[in-house]
Amino acid sequence: MKILDKITLVLFSIVILIISVVMVLLMFGIVSYTTITSLYGQVAVNPTATNITIGVSIVCALLAVRAIFFDSGSNTKSNGINGEGVLLENEAGKLLISKDTIESLVNGVAKDFENTQSVTTKVIVDNQNTLKVFVTLMVLPNTVINELSMNLQKKIKEVVKNVTNLEVKSIDIKIKDISTSDSNKDI
């Protein structure tokens, strides 16, 4: 739960608690209706108190609507996303596949191609646990870039699916340069 959600929940709870206590006191006759009406009369006459009451009422109404109709962003489903990767859950337990793991997997696939050098990868996970993969690399001279990229995309998609059982939505490849040396495959 986010910090803003916690603060609004506490404020909303305090307002509801005050209203509940006043209602109980009225029902048991500890506080009379005339006391409440005179208090209301004083608030209605004072413009500052009226504005504060209207503001608190509007905020409470908005918080109530938000709590009823909008998700707080926490994910309690069996499959969920953690900021560090993909969280998978089954009857046996939970598995967190980190973004670093997926990036290392993609780097390994890309480095296995003979015409690639200096591979860097970035992975983005969306709400449906599908991946967007961004690969930046250098290629050797005389590489057919279109053919290499198609083969690389196909192989990355296949390996990620087989190893992690996650769908790859897209693989974007950026050729940052053509290497001038044939040695040192990995920089």
N, C-alpha and C positions, 0 to 999 in steps of 0.2 A: 504494500500500500504506500502510495506516495505521501510525502510530508504534508502537502496541501490537503489531500484527502483526510488525513488524520486530524488536522487542525479544524477543518470544516465539520467533521463528524463530532468532535468535542464541543464546538460551539453550538451546533444543532442540538446535541444531547442536553447541554446546559439549559437552553431555551425551553425544550420540551419538559425537562425536569421542573423548572420554575412554574410552568403552566400546570403541570400535574399536581404539584404541591398546593398551589392556589385553589385548584378545583377540589382537592381533598379537604382543605380547610373550609371551603364554602359548604361542602356537603355535610360536614360534621358540625357546622354552626360556630366554629372557632372564629371565623372572619365573617362579618355580615355583608350582605349584598350592598348595603348603603355605603360601606367603606370602599368597596370596589368601584361603585358608581361615582363617588366623590373623587377618588383617585383618577378615574377616567376623565371626569370633568376638568380636573386640574391639568391633565395632559392635553386635553383638547383645546384649552384656552391658551396654553403656552406654545408659541410657534416652534421653538427649538425642540421641545419635548415631542411635539407632533411630528416634526421631521425625523427625529431619531426613531420614533415608533414606526413610522412608515418605512424607513430604511431597514430596520430590523425585520419587519414583516416581509418585505420584498426579498431580502436575503434568505430568510427561512423558507419562503415559498420556492425560490430558485434551487436551494439545496435539496428540498424535498423532491422537486421534479428531477433533478440530477440523480438523486439516489434511486428513484423509481425507474427511470427510463435509460440511464446511461451507465455503462460499465466503468468501473474505476481503473481498468487497465490491468488488473491482476488476472492471471490466467490459471484456473484450477482444472482445466480439462486434462484428459489423459496425454495429449500431445501439447507441448507448450514451448514457448521460446524463452530462453534466458538471454540476457545481454551478451553472454560469452559464447553462445552457440545454440544448439538445438537440444531440447530436453524431450526425451522419449520415455514413455511410461507404459508398463504392461503389468500383468498380475504378479510377476516375479520381482519387480522393482523398477528403478529408474536408471536411465542412461543419459548422460550429458556428453554430446559430441561437440567439442569446442571448435570454434572457427579456426583456431590454429591447426587443429588436426586436419580439417578439411583443406586448409591452405597447403599444408605439408603434403597431403595426398595429391593435390593438383600439381604442385611443384614437382613431385616425383614423376608424375605422368609426363609432364612437359619436358623434363630433363632427359627422359628416356628417348625422346626423338633426337636423331643424330644432328639435325641442323639448328638446334636451339642452344642459346647461351643466356646467362644472366636472367633467370626467370624470377619474377615476383608476382604474387597472387593476392587478391583481396576477395573475400566472400561476404555477401550480404544475405541474411535469412529473412524471408517475409513471414507474414502471419499464418500462412498455410504450410509452413516448414518446407518451402521450396527455396532453392538457392539461385542467386545470381553470382556468377563467377567472373572476375575481371583479371585477365592475365596480361602482364607486360613482359616482353622478352626481346632479346636480340637474336638475329639469325645470321647464319654464315653466308658468305657470298655464294651466288649461283643457286640460292634456295628458291623454289617455286612457292611463293608466299601464300597464294590462294589455296593450293593443294595442302600445304603444311597446316594452315589454319583449319581447314575442313576436317582433316584427319585428327588434329589435336582436339577440336571441339567434340568430335564423335567419341574419341577415346576417353576424354575427361568425363563426359556424360555417362559412358558405360562403366567406368571404374568407380565413380562416386556412387552410382546406383547399386552396383554389386557390393561395395564395401559398407556403405552406410544405410542403404535402402531409402535414400532421399532423392527427390526429383530435382534435376537441374533445369531451371526455367530458361536461363540464357547464359551463354559464355561469350564474353566480349574480349577479343584479343587485340592488343596494341603492339605493333612492331615498333620499338623505339629507335632501333638503329640496325645497321648491318655491320657485323663484326669484321674487323680487319685481320684478325688472327684466327687460325684454325685450331690452335692449341688452347688449353685451359677451358674446357667445356663448361665448368662451373666457376663463376666469379664470386 
